[in-house]
């Protein structure tokens, strides 16, 4: 099946999928909503990770986003170089499945600091 999209329509779909434009059904309410929707986010640099969350959550302040991370609504971890993830077992399982590190090694390693 062929789908014809104008460049404008394709961009609108991409921005909606990235939560950079309101979704027709609802908008993400918190950090966990954003990370759950995306599956994981690159956050090797904490400042850019905070910005990426903040731009998708305009009602929250930086302090609100930091507080959500402190409450572990999302985890900043090391298997994928500083990725923020909603489910650490899902991420570590996928990384381990690629042969990067055994799950046992990942789960025994200390968590990365988010500060």
C-alpha positions in Angstrom: 0.0 0.0 0.0 1.3 3.4 -0.9 0.7 6.5 1.3 1.1 9.9 -0.2 2.2 12.5 2.3 3.1 16.1 1.7 6.3 17.2 3.3 4.2 19.3 5.7 2.1 16.3 6.7 5.1 14.1 7.1 6.8 16.7 9.4 3.5 17.0 11.4 3.4 13.3 12.0 7.1 13.2 13.0 6.7 16.1 15.4 3.6 14.5 16.9 5.4 11.2 17.3 8.3 12.9 19.1 5.9 14.7 21.4 7.0 18.0 20.0 3.5 19.0 19.1 0.3 18.2 20.9 -1.2 14.7 20.2 -4.8 14.6 19.2 -5.8 12.4 22.2 -3.7 13.8 25.0 -0.5 15.5 25.9 2.2 14.0 28.2 1.7 15.0 31.8 5.0 14.1 33.3 8.5 12.7 32.8 7.4 9.1 33.0 4.8 9.7 30.2 7.4 11.2 27.9 10.0 8.4 28.5 7.3 5.7 28.3 6.1 7.0 25.0 9.6 7.3 23.5 10.9 4.1 25.1 14.2 5.8 25.9 15.9 9.2 25.4 19.5 10.1 24.8 20.7 12.0 28.0 24.5 11.4 28.1 24.7 15.1 28.9 22.3 15.8 31.8 21.6 19.4 30.6 20.5 18.3 27.2 18.4 15.5 28.8 16.7 18.0 31.0 16.1 20.3 28.0 14.7 17.4 26.0 12.2 16.5 28.7 11.4 20.2 29.4 10.6 21.0 25.8 8.0 18.2 25.8 6.6 19.3 29.2 6.1 23.0 29.0 4.0 23.1 32.2 6.9 21.8 34.3 9.9 23.8 35.5 13.4 22.4 35.5 13.0 21.8 39.2 9.9 19.7 38.5 11.8 17.6 36.0 14.8 17.1 38.3 12.4 16.2 41.1 10.7 13.6 38.9 14.2 12.1 38.1 15.0 12.1 41.8 11.7 10.2 42.5 12.9 7.7 39.8 10.0 8.3 37.5 12.6 7.7 34.8 16.1 6.4 35.2 19.3 7.8 33.8 21.5 4.8 33.2 24.6 3.7 31.4 23.8 0.7 29.0 23.2 3.1 26.1 25.5 5.9 27.1 23.4 8.1 29.4 20.0 7.1 28.1 16.9 8.0 30.2 14.6 5.0 30.3 11.2 4.1 31.7 12.0 0.5 32.3 15.6 -0.4 33.2 15.0 -4.1 32.9 13.6 -3.6 29.3 16.6 -1.6 28.3 19.2 -3.8 30.0 17.5 -6.9 28.5 17.7 -5.4 25.0 21.4 -4.4 25.5 22.2 -7.8 26.8 20.4 -9.5 23.9 22.8 -7.8 21.5 25.8 -9.3 23.4 27.1 -6.0 24.7 27.0 -7.1 28.4 25.3 -9.9 30.2 22.2 -8.9 32.1 23.8 -10.1 35.4 26.7 -7.7 35.0 24.4 -4.8 34.2 22.0 -5.5 37.1 24.9 -5.8 39.7 26.5 -2.5 38.5 25.8 0.5 40.7 23.2 3.0 39.2 24.6 6.1 37.5 24.0 9.3 39.4 21.5 11.7 37.9 23.0 14.7 39.6 
